[in-house]
Amino acid sequence: MFAPPIPHGSRCSPTPMIMPFSRHPVLAIPLRALLFATLVMPLPLTAQQVIVLRPDRVFDGSTMREGWAVRVSGDRIESAGPDISTAGATVIDLPGSTLLPGLIEGHSHITLHPYDETPWTDQILLESLAERTARAVNHVRETLMAGVTTARDLGAEGAGYADIGIRDAIDKGVIPGPRMIVSGPAMVATGSYNPKGAPEIEFPKGAVETDGVDDLIRETRRQIGLGADWIKVYADYRWGPNGQARPTYTQAELELVVEITESSGRRVVAHAATAEGMERAARAGVRTIDHGDGGTAETFILMRELGVALCPTLAAGDAISQYNGWRRGIDPEPARIRAKRASFQRALDSGVTMCFGGDVGVYPHGDNVRELEMMVAYGMSDRDVLNTATAGNAEIFELVDRGRVAEGLLADLIAVEGDPSSDISALRDVVLVMKGGEVVRLER
């Protein structure tokens, strides 16, 4: 999570308009998403029916298939191909569209909202748990309506285990939202994280301060026992002599967290922005490193060799720079943006596995495609980014039942106007969202 370095009590100057990172003059959240934002129940086409979806083409997670259709029975894909029977099925024709697996967001914070609305520090200190949970209910609905059917949420940022409660409410059908993979409150080294202020005042923190062998073992097991799907640690943070990012946990501490977590069948994700913090986390055996701004060529090669994926969170830094006054497309790029471009290029050159995750919550929920557009703008092909957002993230997160269009997998599917394999921004124009065989958004 990128909490901007804003002293307690200060406020960001509101930015009149934050531009989505798109190659086309489109709104950050399409009007259609707003029109459907109030949808809270599945449409009459339920998971009890057999449904045949007939788009112009199907992206199956790796290959674009012209003329394919998909037959759904219950919550699963029954068949997919060019000659699909419609017998006994409700047929939904989707002319001009591409059908593809639902997007898998890799880094969100459902208990946060954009920092130009309320600074991060004020959200942690001044907003009640009830308010933050209520906002999260809206955020997960907006996320699902944007075509994200699975989301990995990486830290409730001072809201305790609210993310786990939201996950469970979605699973019980109480509220609409994507399938959630959650990490609970996350762990940080004592003294490293925010909010901070007068030394005689003990401020609530955006994560749990945990140190040393006994404490790390206890807290890791506690979070697992309270329902965390992944464990998140901050391998570094901005606690250097002049506020620079510096490593926090030692190599041994990180290895201990990974050992305890993996013995339970779970994975560890590390926040890391320095080369040293990234390398410690990679050697410790984390599954993904998120942010990675300061990674060197050698760092990214090490990650590739050890099978650690990078979640670059490009959109978060872009949004924060705009909140701080940068006018993208008008002003020269600030040093932070130039450095992020260079870091991302080093990662691409190294061949490290890329994860889709934008740190959404820093910018509006439902604008998840913003990260994908930036990945294309920073050097990836539209086709590679589309794969990353579907089958790629499913593989990284070890989700064997989704991320592709194939017989027997979950019927988590979306349809968009146009062809996102040649123009990733087509993912903004959602015409259908299906989760577990239930149509939750449909435009005809």
Sequence and secondary structure as in RCSB ss.txt:
>XXXX:A:sequence
MFAPPIPHGSRCSPTPMIMPFSRHPVLAIPLRALLFATLVMPLPLTAQQVIVLRPDRVFDGSTMREGWAVRVSGD
RIESAGPDISTAGATVIDLPGSTLLPGLIEGHSHITLHPYDETPWTDQILLESLAERTARAVNHVRETLMAGVTT
ARDLGAEGAGYADIGIRDAIDKGVIPGPRMIVSGPAMVATGSYNPKGAPEIEFPKGAVETDGVDDLIRETRRQIG
LGADWIKVYADYRWGPNGQARPTYTQAELELVVEITESSGRRVVAHAATAEGMERAARAGVRTIDHGDGGTAETF
ILMRELGVALCPTLAAGDAISQYNGWRRGIDPEPARIRAKRASFQRALDSGVTMCFGGDVGVYPHGDNVRELEMM
VAYGMSDRDVLNTATAGNAEIFELVDRGRVAEGLLADLIAVEGDPSSDISALRDVVLVMKGGEVVRLER
>XXXX:A:secstr
       TT      S      SS   SS HHHHHTTT  S  S  TTSEEEEEEEEEE SS EEET EEEEETT
EEEEEESS   TT EEEEEEEEEEEE EEEEEE TT   TTTS HHHHHHHS HHHHHHHHHHHHHHHHHTTEEE
EEE   TTSTTHHHHHHHHHHTTSS   EEEE TT EE TTTSS    TTS    SSEE  HHHHHHHHHHHHHH
TT SEEEEESEEE STTS EEE S HHHHHHHHHHHHHTT EEEEEE SHHHHHHHHHHT SEEEE TT  HHHH
HHHHHHT EEE  HHHHHHHHHHTT  TTTS   HHHHHHHHHHHHHHHHT  B     BTSS TT THHHHHHH
HHTT  HHHHHHIIIIIHHHHTT TTSSS  TTSB  EEEEES TTT GGGGGSEEEEEETTEEEEE  
